[in-house]
Amino acid sequence: MTVPTGARRVRIRAAHLCAITASLALIAAGAVATSAQAASSPGGTIGRTEIISRAQNWVNRAVPYSQSSFATDIEGLHSYRQDCSGFVSMAWHLTDSRNTATLLGVSTQISWDALQPGDALDKTGGNYPWSAEHVRLFVSWADAAHTQLNIMEETAGVGRAWATSIARSTLINDGYRPFRYNKVEGTTTSAPQNCPAGYVCVYPGTDYTAVPTKYYDYGTYNLTNQYGSKYIYNNQTGGAVVRTYTGYNATGTATLIPAGTYRIMDFTPINSIRLSTS
């Protein structure tokens, strides 16, 4: 639930509560379905929607990082190692848990601008020590200029599967290369959906096809019961911006999201947002 504050009354054009509740229920179950794609089989062809859904399941479950433990996939039928390469192996529905080097044996390097949801960002080989190798799953571009990426990963630094955003330049400088699973099917848009021009939209999770809560009028909105990683999309026009704040009533640490951009953010510490002209 969101509460607008400020000197004048503002309108929240939110989606119907029943739709939001249904979306949250699906996400909580780790079973977000955005198309009629059939479930894949281990080592078989797989669609991009299913890849993201499988990865989101581990994020929802906060599967802890481990190089020796195994966790089940969304179907509960197969288990994968709980590290970065095991996470991508699980998302791609491979027959077993590969490592950062052997994942390259089932994928093909692509260009950065060709990235689509479900592709991988792999840092391996060359002079990198084993401890420095890592792989991440690409979710979407966070901006039209393709300078910021939304990703999901299993990482020792955080200690669990999570979703976050990272700069393209950081990945390139760190030695990452983009790869596409050889048995992936189809393409899909990376831009968040269901967010009309002029609105700021906060999605119930990292499924950018879900029904978001929409904000239209300028002003401050206090947030309640908003936790975990979520998409926020500033689809306002005329250069209008949105800022997130760690405190209520637009106080505390602010993060600026310019018009026409979107990103994944951890909303656990976020308690308000403010829409303004600049």
Secondary structure, 3 states (H helix, E strand, C coil): CEEEECCCCCCCCCCCHHHHHHHHHHHHCCCCCCCCCCCCCCCCCEEHHHHHHHHHHHHHHCCECCCCCEEECCCCCCEEECCHHHHHHHHCCCCCCCCCCHHHHHEEECCHHHCCCCCEEEECCCCCCHHHCEEEEEEEECCCCCCEEEEEEEECCCCEEEEEEEEHHHHHHCCCEEEEECCEECCCCCCCCCCCCCCEEECCCCCCCCCCEEECCCEEEEECCCCCEEEEEECCCCCCEEEEECCCCCCCCEEEECCCEEEEEECCCCCEEEEECC
